[in-house]
Amino acid sequence: MTVSVRVPTILRTYTSGESEVSAAGTTLAEVLDDLDASYSGIKGRILDDNGELRRFVNVYVGNDDVRFLDNLETPTPDGTQISVIPAVAGG
Amino acid sequence: MSTAVAEKAALREGAFGHAKGLSCRECGHQVGLGPFYACPECFGPLEIAYDFPQVTRAEIEAGPRNIWRYKALLPVPSDIEQSPNTEPGFTRLLEARNLARELGLAKLWVKDDSTNPTNSFKDRVVACALSAARELHATVFACPSTGNLANAVAAAGARAGIKTVVFIPSNLEKPKQVNSAVFTEQLVAVNGTYDDVNKLASEIAGEEDGWAFVNVNVRPYYAEGSKTLGYEIAEQLGWRLPDQIVIPVASGSQLTKVDKAFQELVKLGLVEDKPYKVYGAQATGCSPVSTAWKNDAPAIRPVKPDTIAKSLAIGNPADGIYVLDICKRSGGAVEDITDEQVREGIVLLARTEGIFTETAGGTTVGVLKKLVETGQLDPELETVVINTGHGLKTLDAVADSVGPAATIEPTYAAFTQTGLAQTGRAEA
């Protein structure tokens, strides 16, 4: 299962400046593990010490916020677009 | 705007006034002044850190009758008045005797921000964002918006001569669409909720060079503009803080900044320190903060909005968690009301005080009423409510609730049959 992950500006230090990278996994949790194998340390920026999504990070599978889906257990079918976006925007 | 833009173009001395850097509200990590909004360590919100000079009441009072009288307390250069902007602020603070009597309150004030240049409080924040965009050499001035912000950005951009692109949910009230489109050729209607529009804007901000999204990558500067509401309320009360204040909550930014303003005034010695309670107002159809408050939850659970109060329809509020903190610390509360109560709030304010507010203001007035009725707000204390925008922007909300008392032929006989002639006699 290959998915495409959009990387926010502040995490591009991990991806050599790439804004979009590929990763594998059938769930968001697996995708993040795979991402961390390629870009060591990036998972720790997205998840907190308890392994939960950080409060100020929004992750979208397709167009949907995973907090409305199954959080880290959200399925990530082949070809899915995943976006990691800072939550402190808007208003 | 990408970091590359800021690095390429050097900032001029004093570009951000007395601001000395950006600081993460969550972890305290420090970042230099630039087009940054999320902490690179924890994604937390970056806020402006200042090195304030001594500021006196007299200096402020000698300033212009707009928000720039407080320029020493904002992230703007000292020559801010020389650059074209909409000169918002210093709106009226009206004592609302009729509404106070109606609700059984001892003393009530309405801070009426519907009289700003584009008829909402958003002109304040946009003026600060425009200054940041200018100092950071942005070429596009943009925003995702529930409507009022789009109006303010489009107008301010036109006046400043900078290209604007504004993004709104496609189901927005027609008057708010027209009020933006009249100022800009680049109004983009997005099929989705505000939260969808916001996500799109965040993605664009991460990819496109030279774009200053007022409430995304220059949000730390933008948000500071709401402090001026707090400064003005205190100054207009005769340099003192109110006992309690009711503020509408969308992202929660305005409420947190009004509180910040009160705290700064105390620290600067411009007002006496005293306790004050802060209350947040939401519509039940989009009440993630009120729900968290009532459940004593440690985090905000996002919702899909469904309310006529579209300017408050942010299902994933960026500053919601801080609203909870402030309301708890100050002894206030967060409450929500139904859409029908929002409509009643609009009509109540109009009929008692002659102020036509939009749905956000209807929410605030309706929540004030509910807070009094449920004993959550002390009617003996001096209270301020903020009216954030003008009712002409959301006419549809009350179009079916109010209208002609009678439709008659132009004859005296027809008039007497309506019974309206008795109105004057009864009062005589």
Boltz contact constraints between the chains, C-beta under 6 A:
constraints:
  - contact:
      token1: [A, 8]
      token2: [B, 206]
      max_distance: 6.0
  - contact:
      token1: [A, 9]
      token2: [B, 206]
      max_distance: 6.0
  - contact:
      token1: [A, 10]
      token2: [B, 38]
      max_distance: 6.0
  - contact:
      token1: [A, 10]
      token2: [B, 40]
      max_distance: 6.0
  - contact:
      token1: [A, 54]
      token2: [B, 43]
      max_distance: 6.0
  - contact:
      token1: [A, 56]
      token2: [B, 43]
      max_distance: 6.0
  - contact:
      token1: [A, 56]
      token2: [B, 44]
      max_distance: 6.0
  - contact:
      token1: [A, 57]
      token2: [B, 43]
      max_distance: 6.0
  - contact:
      token1: [A, 67]
      token2: [B, 302]
      max_distance: 6.0
  - contact:
      token1: [A, 85]
      token2: [B, 202]
      max_distance: 6.0
  - contact:
      token1: [A, 86]
      token2: [B, 38]
      max_distance: 6.0
  - contact:
      token1: [A, 86]
      token2: [B, 43]
      max_distance: 6.0
  - contact:
      token1: [A, 88]
      token2: [B, 38]
      max_distance: 6.0
  - contact:
      token1: [A, 88]
      token2: [B, 45]
      max_distance: 6.0
  - contact:
      token1: [A, 88]
      token2: [B, 318]
      max_distance: 6.0
  - contact:
      token1: [A, 89]
      token2: [B, 198]
      max_distance: 6.0
  - contact:
      token1: [A, 89]
      token2: [B, 202]
      max_distance: 6.0
  - contact:
      token1: [A, 89]
      token2: [B, 216]
      max_distance: 6.0
  - contact:
      token1: [A, 90]
      token2: [B, 198]
      max_distance: 6.0
  - contact:
      token1: [A, 90]
      token2: [B, 215]
      max_distance: 6.0
  - contact:
      token1: [A, 90]
      token2: [B, 251]
      max_distance: 6.0
  - contact:
      token1: [A, 90]
      token2: [B, 318]
      max_distance: 6.0
  - contact:
      token1: [A, 91]
      token2: [B, 215]
      max_distance: 6.0
  - contact:
      token1: [A, 91]
      token2: [B, 250]
      max_distance: 6.0
  - contact:
      token1: [A, 91]
      token2: [B, 251]
      max_distance: 6.0
  - contact:
      token1: [A, 91]
      token2: [B, 253]
      max_distance: 6.0
  - contact:
      token1: [A, 91]
      token2: [B, 318]
      max_distance: 6.0
